[in-house]
Amino acid sequence: MDLKDLRKKIKEYKPYNEQEEKDRLLMLKYIDTFDNILVRENEFAHFTASIWAVNPEKTKVLMAYHNIYQSWAWTRWS
């Protein structure tokens, strides 16, 4: 998916509540403002995504140990 497709998906998204609508509008603004919104090199803002990976029985979750913060966290794509 490229940035144009992502923008279209966000524009078409139906917000669950007022906060989601504010977030949706802010994401659209950032996409329109920055060419590099999908990479960490953008020091003002960039998009990330997190997931919960669970087994079929939902009794285990995949987590990653963060060496800098010395804590467990869910996995994240950035």
C-alpha positions in Angstrom: 0.0 0.0 0.0 1.4 3.4 -0.9 0.7 6.7 0.8 -2.0 7.6 -1.7 -3.9 4.4 -0.8 -3.4 4.9 2.9 -4.8 8.4 2.7 -7.9 7.1 0.8 -8.4 4.4 3.5 -8.1 6.9 6.3 -10.4 9.4 4.5 -13.1 6.7 4.1 -12.8 5.4 7.6 -15.9 5.9 9.8 -14.8 7.1 13.2 -16.2 5.3 16.3 -16.2 8.5 18.4 -15.2 12.1 18.6 -11.6 11.3 19.4 -11.2 9.0 16.5 -12.6 11.7 14.2 -10.0 14.2 15.6 -7.2 11.6 15.1 -8.5 10.8 11.5 -8.4 14.5 10.6 -4.9 14.9 12.1 -3.6 11.9 10.2 -5.0 13.4 6.9 -3.4 16.7 7.7 0.0 15.1 8.4 -0.2 13.0 5.2 -0.9 16.2 3.2 1.9 18.1 5.0 4.8 15.6 5.1 6.3 13.5 2.3 8.1 11.3 4.8 5.2 10.6 7.3 5.9 6.8 7.2 9.5 6.9 8.4 11.3 7.8 11.6 13.4 10.4 9.9 10.4 12.7 10.2 11.2 14.2 13.6 7.8 15.9 14.0 5.5 12.9 13.5 5.4 9.5 11.9 2.9 6.7 11.6 3.4 3.4 13.5 1.3 0.3 14.0 1.0 -2.2 16.8 -0.4 -5.7 16.9 -1.4 -8.3 19.4 -0.3 -11.7 18.1 -2.2 -14.5 20.1 -2.4 -18.2 19.7 -5.8 -19.8 18.5 -6.8 -20.6 22.1 -6.0 -17.0 23.2 -3.9 -18.2 26.1 -0.6 -16.8 24.9 0.6 -13.6 23.4 3.8 -12.8 21.5 5.8 -10.0 23.1 9.2 -8.5 22.6 11.7 -7.5 25.3 12.8 -3.9 24.9 16.5 -3.7 26.0 16.5 0.1 26.4 13.5 0.2 28.7 14.1 -3.2 30.2 10.5 -4.2 29.8 8.2 -6.4 27.8 6.0 -4.8 25.1 3.7 -5.8 22.3 5.2 -5.9 18.8 5.3 -2.8 16.7 5.9 -2.0 13.0 7.4 1.4 12.4 
